[in-house]
Amino acid sequence: MRGFSPVFDVPVSGLAAWSARLGWFAFAVALMSIIIVRTGFLDMGPALATFGAALIFAALAILLALASFVVIWRQGMKGLGRAIGGMLLGILLLAYPAYLSYRATKLPAINDITTDAANPPRFGELTRLRPRGTSDYPGARVAALQQKTYPDIEPLQYDAPAALAYKIALQIVTKRGWNIIETQPPVPARAGDIEAVARTLIMGFRDDVVVRVSPVGAGSRIDVRSASRYGTHDFGANAKRVASLLSDIDEAMDDAMNAPARPEPKEPAERPSRKRPTPKKTERPRTPASRQRPEG
């Protein structure tokens, strides 16, 4: 037969197909673990184990994609798009953990940061939310590591009264959208506290924050403490949070202290009361009691 040419159906690489499947499966498992952590549906252990499984599937998707590239090149099989998709999903899931691993090699393994290591702000209501045995400050070893790695984290001191400093600090914490657990304004004989819960950006891990505002004579001092609930390494998250919070409070306090004082409204001067003149009485002509008739 003229014009007949055999058409061969090129098979799809099984490695490429499985790479795409594992990539999407890893993405679904990672998303499920994030939802578990954010909602608190399960304990932290199972949630982290689920996320770890997602990373294993992501790594397998990348390995299968690389193997499928060789098969597709040598045997001319289909499935290049699936292999690329599986590899990109795997890289996407592994990129952030790889970045954290890199930071872990550069930063010390601490998870509690404070501006006052000698007398750190204490957790009050937050103690019942934290795992047992994690509310106390770790001690001198962590303080030394913090001082070496983050020497710029220091308390804020102002000539302004503690009531103003507390008001500004509470405004900044509220603006950040943290879950405020307890507030206790300062009084002359006692410092004020703000206890709140902050969340990490991606996984939504809960970190606990305490802001302490202490009266110092006629001025005030602000101390901050931020500590993770789980793990021994925060990858610099608490130090970054404390430094950012102190910067925002300092800027707001500077604006409040340098704002021009509003002039007090002047009371309107009393107008002299006008005395209306007493109206003169118009004398009416007297009417005789009886008219005399002429005689005659």
Secondary structure as UniProt FT lines:
FT   TURN            2..3
FT   HELIX           14..39
FT   HELIX           44..75
FT   HELIX           80..106
FT   STRAND          112..114
FT   HELIX           125..128
FT   TURN            132..133
FT   HELIX           140..149
FT   TURN            151..152
FT   STRAND          156..158
FT   HELIX           162..175
FT   TURN            176..177
FT   STRAND          179..184
FT   TURN            188..189
FT   STRAND          192..199
FT   STRAND          206..216
FT   TURN            217..218
FT   STRAND          219..228
FT   TURN            235..236
FT   HELIX           237..258
//
